[in-house]
């Protein structure tokens, strides 16, 4: 009996020690194009995992590519990380394309799920006519990926071919070519495979203890989620146009209030998003010039020339808005969205703004201003003052030339002063 009790106590003591030594593994999820909010999210994740003294950090990656500047920030953070970073391309069907290749190769441990692929890191977004820029960007990207591969003892030749020849391979080919370290079906299998593995980095050498580790899901902040949503070039572009529409509608239709409020909010969000993107200011200038030409068309008879010029300027500016050479994938405004918004902009200025301008030029219909030009009849003799009736209302009036005007005579309202109408006799 005493032996059984002793065994139970030993077992409890062993479990307590086991739980006390149980480490934490931070897990980040990146399922989008690589952009500034993603880079900030990964930076925060690395910092928090270090502060929590976690065993390692796992980045679950599925990306088509992204901005080169953000990719460099992420790679730098991983290479200098004081904690082991594992990049895990998952789930099945996921990809680590373009910018994702650089991030995966920079990890201390690279892992892929069955049914995934990695590769095609050529800067495809460059204009094909600019051969010199293509060559410069390709050489730069190739040197960058060679540096990463050598640092992590990965297949340097394949890495360079992924940039220069846009090669893409499956997870089994990646393992065979020593591009990645493991294949794992899920997080649990991954933690089991890397358990007791010795990892070397800027933190020195560390033996991972991940078999029974506690998994901590590290989420994006609300601000990062919002910025990730609106930093999409298409969303930022649409917000910019909504903002311009709203403000212009408010300017030409004073008192509407709602369009102005929506316009200001949209512009603030658009500028917040655009400051994170590689914006071409020449593109913004052309868009503004296009809008100015549309406004002028509503006031000047140009037989459509200003409209054509406005459309050309607007479309060219929209196409140039994002500097595509700064991306490792097609990171620009959709052609379909540009065409749709160009048509909507033309209609907006033809009808909404046009109606507003016509309303401003229309003769005032109410108050004293509305009385100017109206025809009335004298009730009393004007000598030079008296009373007249206009639209059934009786008004004090004065003859503009101090002429005497008999009662029951037709007069025209010329002006007003201090609630007194100035009139002249109709001959």
C-alpha positions as CSV (number, residue, x, y, z in Angstrom):
1,X,0.0,0.0,0.0
2,X,2.8,2.4,0.9
3,X,4.6,1.6,-2.3
4,X,1.4,2.5,-4.3
5,X,1.1,5.8,-2.5
6,X,4.7,6.5,-3.1
7,X,4.4,5.8,-6.8
8,X,1.4,8.1,-7.1
9,X,3.3,10.9,-5.3
10,X,6.3,10.4,-7.7
11,X,3.9,10.5,-10.7
12,X,2.3,13.7,-9.5
13,X,5.7,15.3,-8.8
14,X,6.9,14.2,-12.3
15,X,3.7,15.7,-13.9
16,X,4.2,19.0,-12.0
17,X,7.8,19.2,-13.2
18,X,6.6,18.4,-16.8
19,X,4.0,21.1,-16.8
20,X,6.4,23.6,-15.1
21,X,8.9,23.0,-17.9
22,X,6.2,23.1,-20.7
23,X,7.3,25.8,-23.1
24,X,5.2,28.1,-25.3
25,X,5.1,28.2,-29.1
26,X,3.8,31.4,-30.7
27,X,1.8,30.9,-33.9
28,X,1.2,33.7,-36.5
29,X,-1.0,33.4,-39.5
30,X,-0.1,35.2,-42.7
31,X,-2.7,34.6,-45.4
32,X,-2.4,37.6,-47.7
33,X,0.0,39.6,-49.9
34,X,3.1,40.8,-48.0
35,X,2.6,44.5,-47.1
36,X,3.5,46.9,-44.3
37,X,0.8,45.8,-41.9
38,X,2.0,42.2,-42.4
39,X,5.6,43.2,-41.7
40,X,4.5,45.1,-38.5
41,X,2.4,42.0,-37.4
42,X,5.4,39.7,-37.7
43,X,7.7,42.2,-36.0
44,X,5.2,42.4,-33.1
45,X,4.9,38.6,-33.0
46,X,8.7,38.1,-32.7
47,X,9.0,40.7,-30.0
48,X,6.1,39.2,-28.0
49,X,7.4,35.7,-28.3
50,X,10.8,36.8,-27.0
51,X,9.3,38.6,-24.1
52,X,7.3,35.5,-23.3
53,X,10.5,33.4,-23.4
54,X,8.8,31.1,-26.0
55,X,10.5,28.0,-27.4
56,X,10.0,29.3,-31.0
57,X,7.7,31.2,-33.3
58,X,5.8,29.6,-36.1
59,X,4.6,31.6,-39.1
60,X,1.8,29.8,-41.0
61,X,2.4,31.2,-44.5
62,X,0.2,31.4,-47.6
63,X,1.0,34.3,-49.9
64,X,1.1,35.1,-53.6
65,X,3.9,37.7,-53.0
66,X,4.0,41.4,-52.1
67,X,6.1,44.5,-51.7
68,X,9.8,44.1,-51.8
69,X,10.4,46.7,-49.1
70,X,8.1,44.8,-46.6
71,X,9.7,41.5,-47.6
72,X,13.2,42.9,-46.7
73,X,11.9,44.1,-43.4
74,X,10.4,40.6,-42.5
75,X,13.5,38.8,-43.7
76,X,15.8,41.1,-41.7
77,X,13.6,40.5,-38.6
78,X,13.8,36.7,-39.0
79,X,17.6,36.7,-39.6
80,X,18.3,38.8,-36.5
81,X,15.6,37.2,-34.4
82,X,16.6,36.2,-30.8
83,X,14.2,33.2,-31.0
84,X,14.0,30.4,-33.5
85,X,11.5,31.2,-36.3
86,X,9.8,28.5,-38.3
87,X,8.0,29.2,-41.5
88,X,5.3,26.7,-42.2
89,X,3.7,26.8,-45.7
90,X,0.1,25.6,-45.0
91,X,-2.7,24.5,-45.5
92,X,-2.9,22.2,-48.4
93,X,-3.2,24.2,-51.6
94,X,-1.3,27.1,-50.1
95,X,1.7,28.7,-51.8
96,X,4.9,30.6,-50.8
97,X,5.3,32.4,-54.1
98,X,7.4,35.4,-55.0
99,X,8.0,37.3,-51.6
100,X,7.0,34.1,-49.8
101,X,10.1,32.3,-51.2
102,X,12.4,34.9,-49.5
103,X,10.6,34.6,-46.2
104,X,10.5,30.8,-46.2
105,X,14.2,30.5,-47.0
106,X,15.1,33.0,-44.3
107,X,13.5,30.8,-41.6
108,X,15.7,28.8,-39.1
109,X,13.4,25.9,-40.0
110,X,11.4,25.7,-43.2
111,X,8.4,23.3,-43.3
112,X,5.6,22.7,-45.9
113,X,2.3,20.9,-45.8
114,X,1.6,18.1,-48.4
115,X,-0.1,19.7,-51.4
116,X,1.7,23.1,-51.3
117,X,4.2,24.7,-53.6
118,X,7.1,27.3,-53.4
119,X,8.8,29.3,-56.1
120,X,8.4,31.9,-58.9
121,X,10.2,34.8,-57.2
122,X,10.9,36.8,-60.4
123,X,9.9,40.5,-60.1
124,X,7.1,39.9,-62.7
125,X,5.4,43.2,-62.1
126,X,7.9,45.3,-64.0
127,X,7.0,46.7,-67.4
128,X,8.3,44.4,-70.0
129,X,9.5,47.3,-72.2
130,X,12.0,48.5,-69.6
131,X,14.7,45.9,-70.1
132,X,17.3,47.7,-68.0
133,X,15.0,48.0,-65.0
134,X,14.1,44.3,-65.3
135,X,17.7,43.3,-65.3
136,X,18.6,45.5,-62.4
137,X,15.7,44.3,-60.3
138,X,16.3,40.7,-61.1
139,X,20.0,40.9,-60.2
140,X,19.2,42.6,-57.0
141,X,16.6,40.0,-56.1
142,X,19.0,37.2,-57.0
143,X,21.7,38.6,-54.8
144,X,19.3,39.0,-52.0
145,X,18.0,35.4,-52.2
146,X,21.6,34.0,-52.5
147,X,22.5,35.8,-49.3
148,X,19.6,34.3,-47.5
149,X,20.2,30.8,-48.8
150,X,23.9,30.8,-47.9
151,X,23.0,32.1,-44.4
152,X,20.6,29.2,-43.8
153,X,22.7,26.5,-45.8
154,X,19.9,26.0,-48.3
155,X,20.0,25.2,-52.0
156,X,21.6,28.4,-53.4
157,X,21.3,27.3,-57.1
158,X,17.6,26.6,-56.9
159,X,17.0,29.8,-55.0
160,X,18.6,31.9,-57.7
161,X,16.8,30.0,-60.4
162,X,13.5,30.7,-58.6
163,X,14.3,34.4,-59.2
164,X,15.8,34.3,-62.6
165,X,13.7,31.5,-64.2
166,X,10.6,31.7,-62.1
167,X,10.9,28.1,-61.0
168,X,8.2,26.6,-58.8
169,X,8.3,23.2,-57.0
170,X,6.1,21.0,-54.8
171,X,6.8,20.2,-51.2
172,X,8.4,16.8,-52.0
173,X,10.7,18.4,-54.6
174,X,11.6,21.2,-52.1
175,X,12.6,18.6,-49.5
176,X,14.6,16.6,-51.9
177,X,16.4,19.7,-53.2
178,X,17.1,20.8,-49.6
179,X,15.0,24.0,-50.0
180,X,13.0,23.1,-46.8
181,X,13.8,20.9,-43.8
182,X,10.5,19.0,-43.2
183,X,7.1,18.1,-44.4
184,X,4.4,18.1,-41.8
185,X,0.6,17.6,-42.1
186,X,-0.3,19.7,-39.2
187,X,1.1,21.8,-36.3
188,X,1.2,18.8,-33.9
189,X,3.3,16.7,-36.3
190,X,5.5,19.7,-36.9
191,X,6.1,20.2,-33.2
192,X,6.9,16.5,-32.8
193,X,9.4,16.6,-35.6
194,X,11.4,19.6,-34.4
195,X,11.4,18.5,-30.8
196,X,15.0,18.1,-29.5
197,X,16.3,19.7,-32.6
198,X,19.4,22.0,-32.2
199,X,18.9,25.3,-33.9
200,X,21.6,27.9,-34.5
201,X,21.0,31.6,-34.9
202,X,21.8,35.1,-33.5
203,X,20.6,33.7,-30.2
204,X,23.4,31.1,-30.3
205,X,22.5,27.4,-30.1
206,X,19.2,26.2,-28.7
207,X,17.7,22.7,-28.4
208,X,13.9,23.0,-29.0
209,X,11.5,21.5,-26.5
210,X,8.2,21.5,-28.4
211,X,6.6,18.1,-28.0
212,X,4.1,19.1,-25.4
213,X,4.4,22.9,-25.9
214,X,1.5,25.2,-25.3
215,X,0.4,26.8,-28.6
216,X,-0.3,30.6,-28.4
217,X,-2.2,32.1,-31.3
218,X,-0.9,35.6,-31.8
219,X,-3.5,37.8,-33.5
220,X,-3.3,41.0,-35.4
221,X,-4.4,44.2,-33.6
222,X,-7.6,46.0,-34.9
223,X,-5.4,48.7,-36.4
224,X,-3.3,46.2,-38.3
225,X,-6.4,44.4,-39.6
226,X,-7.9,47.7,-40.8
227,X,-4.7,48.7,-42.5
228,X,-4.3,45.3,-44.1
229,X,-7.8,45.6,-45.5
230,X,-7.4,49.2,-46.9
231,X,-3.8,48.8,-48.0
232,X,-5.0,46.7,-50.9
233,X,-4.3,49.0,-53.9
234,X,-7.8,48.5,-55.2
235,X,-9.4,49.4,-51.9
236,X,-7.2,52.4,-51.4
237,X,-7.9,53.6,-55.0
238,X,-11.7,53.2,-54.5
239,X,-11.5,55.1,-51.1
240,X,-9.6,57.9,-52.8
241,X,-12.3,58.3,-55.5
242,X,-15.2,58.1,-53.0
243,X,-13.5,60.9,-51.0
244,X,-13.1,63.1,-54.1
245,X,-16.6,62.5,-55.2
246,X,-18.0,63.3,-51.7
247,X,-16.1,66.5,-51.3
248,X,-16.9,67.8,-54.8
249,X,-20.6,66.9,-54.4
250,X,-20.7,68.8,-51.2
251,X,-18.9,71.8,-52.7
252,X,-21.4,72.1,-55.6
253,X,-24.4,71.2,-53.5
254,X,-23.8,73.0,-50.2
255,X,-25.8,71.8,-47.3
256,X,-25.9,68.1,-48.3
257,X,-23.6,67.3,-45.3
258,X,-23.7,63.5,-45.7
259,X,-21.6,63.3,-48.9
260,X,-19.0,65.7,-47.4
261,X,-18.7,63.7,-44.2
262,X,-18.3,60.4,-46.2
263,X,-15.8,62.1,-48.5
264,X,-13.6,63.3,-45.6
265,X,-13.6,59.9,-43.9
266,X,-12.8,58.2,-47.2
267,X,-9.9,60.5,-48.0
268,X,-8.4,60.1,-44.5
269,X,-8.5,56.3,-44.9
270,X,-7.2,56.5,-48.5
271,X,-4.2,58.7,-47.4
272,X,-3.6,56.3,-44.5
273,X,-3.5,53.4,-46.9
274,X,-1.5,55.1,-49.6
275,X,1.3,56.1,-47.3
276,X,2.1,52.4,-46.8
277,X,2.1,51.7,-50.6
278,X,4.7,52.7,-53.2
279,X,2.7,55.6,-54.6
280,X,3.6,57.5,-57.8
281,X,2.8,61.1,-57.2
282,X,2.7,61.8,-60.9
283,X,-0.3,59.4,-61.0
284,X,-2.1,61.3,-58.3
285,X,-1.4,64.6,-60.2
286,X,-2.9,63.2,-63.4
287,X,-6.0,62.0,-61.6
288,X,-6.5,65.5,-60.1
289,X,-5.9,67.1,-63.6
290,X,-8.5,64.7,-65.0
291,X,-11.1,65.8,-62.4
292,X,-10.3,69.5,-63.0
293,X,-11.0,69.0,-66.8
294,X,-14.3,67.2,-66.0
295,X,-15.3,70.2,-63.8
296,X,-14.3,72.7,-66.6
297,X,-16.4,70.7,-69.1
298,X,-19.5,71.5,-67.0
299,X,-18.8,75.3,-67.4
300,X,-17.1,75.7,-70.8
301,X,-18.4,74.6,-74.1
302,X,-15.5,72.5,-75.5
303,X,-17.5,70.1,-77.7
304,X,-16.2,67.2,-75.7
305,X,-12.5,68.0,-75.9
306,X,-12.2,68.6,-72.2
307,X,-14.1,65.4,-71.4
308,X,-11.7,63.3,-73.6
309,X,-8.7,65.0,-72.0
310,X,-10.1,64.3,-68.6
311,X,-10.7,60.6,-69.3
312,X,-7.2,60.2,-70.7
313,X,-5.6,62.0,-67.8
314,X,-7.7,60.1,-65.3
315,X,-7.0,56.6,-66.7
316,X,-3.2,57.3,-67.1
317,X,-3.0,58.5,-63.6
318,X,-4.9,55.5,-62.3
319,X,-2.5,53.1,-64.1
320,X,0.5,55.0,-62.8
321,X,-0.8,55.3,-59.2
322,X,1.2,52.4,-57.8
323,X,4.9,51.9,-58.5
324,X,4.8,48.3,-59.6
325,X,8.6,47.9,-59.8
326,X,8.6,48.0,-55.9
327,X,6.7,44.7,-55.7
328,X,7.5,41.0,-56.1
329,X,4.1,40.3,-57.7
330,X,1.4,42.2,-59.6
331,X,0.7,44.8,-56.9
332,X,-1.4,47.4,-58.7
333,X,-4.9,48.7,-59.3
334,X,-7.1,46.4,-61.3
335,X,-7.8,47.4,-65.0
336,X,-11.4,46.6,-64.6
337,X,-11.8,48.8,-61.5
338,X,-10.1,51.7,-63.4
339,X,-12.4,51.4,-66.4
340,X,-15.5,51.2,-64.2
341,X,-14.5,54.2,-62.1
342,X,-13.6,56.2,-65.2
343,X,-17.1,55.7,-66.5
344,X,-18.6,56.5,-63.1
345,X,-16.5,59.6,-62.9
346,X,-17.7,60.8,-66.3
347,X,-21.3,60.2,-65.3
348,X,-20.8,61.8,-61.9
349,X,-19.5,65.0,-63.4
350,X,-22.0,65.0,-66.3
351,X,-25.0,64.7,-64.0
352,X,-24.4,65.2,-60.3
353,X,-21.9,68.1,-60.5
354,X,-23.6,69.5,-63.6
355,X,-27.0,69.7,-61.9
356,X,-25.3,71.3,-58.9
357,X,-23.7,74.0,-61.1
358,X,-27.0,74.6,-62.9
359,X,-28.8,75.0,-59.5
360,X,-26.2,77.6,-58.4
361,X,-26.8,79.6,-61.6
362,X,-30.6,79.3,-61.5
363,X,-32.5,82.4,-60.6
364,X,-33.4,82.6,-56.9
365,X,-37.1,81.7,-56.4
366,X,-37.6,82.7,-52.7
367,X,-37.1,85.8,-50.5
368,X,-36.4,89.3,-51.7
369,X,-33.9,88.0,-54.2
370,X,-36.7,86.0,-55.8
371,X,-38.7,89.2,-56.3
372,X,-36.3,90.8,-58.7
373,X,-37.7,90.7,-62.3
374,X,-41.2,90.0,-61.1
375,X,-44.2,92.0,-62.4
376,X,-46.6,93.7,-60.0
377,X,-49.3,96.4,-59.8
378,X,-49.4,99.6,-57.8
379,X,-52.1,99.7,-55.2
380,X,-51.5,103.4,-54.3
381,X,-49.9,106.1,-56.2
382,X,-46.0,106.1,-56.0
383,X,-44.8,109.6,-55.5
384,X,-42.1,108.3,-55.3
385,X,-43.2,105.8,-52.5
386,X,-46.3,103.8,-52.1
387,X,-47.5,100.2,-52.1
388,X,-47.7,97.5,-54.8
389,X,-49.1,94.0,-55.0
390,X,-46.8,91.2,-56.3
391,X,-48.0,87.6,-56.3
392,X,-50.9,88.5,-54.1
393,X,-48.6,90.1,-51.5
394,X,-48.5,93.8,-50.6
395,X,-45.1,95.4,-50.5
396,X,-43.8,98.9,-49.8
397,X,-42.2,100.2,-53.0
398,X,-40.3,103.2,-54.4
399,X,-39.9,104.4,-57.9
400,X,-36.3,104.1,-59.0
401,X,-36.2,107.5,-60.8
402,X,-38.4,109.2,-58.2
403,X,-41.0,109.4,-61.0
404,X,-44.7,109.6,-60.1
405,X,-46.5,106.3,-61.0
406,X,-50.3,106.2,-60.9
407,X,-52.3,103.6,-59.0
408,X,-53.3,100.4,-60.8
409,X,-50.2,100.6,-63.1
410,X,-48.0,97.6,-64.1
411,X,-44.5,97.8,-62.6
412,X,-41.3,95.6,-62.7
413,X,-39.2,95.0,-59.6
414,X,-35.7,96.1,-60.3
415,X,-34.0,95.8,-56.8
416,X,-34.7,96.0,-53.1
417,X,-33.3,97.8,-50.1
418,X,-34.4,97.5,-46.4
419,X,-37.5,95.4,-47.3
420,X,-38.6,98.1,-49.8
421,X,-38.8,97.2,-53.5
422,X,-37.4,99.4,-56.1
423,X,-39.6,99.4,-59.2
424,X,-40.0,101.0,-62.6
425,X,-43.1,101.6,-64.7
426,X,-43.7,99.2,-67.5
427,X,-44.3,101.2,-70.7
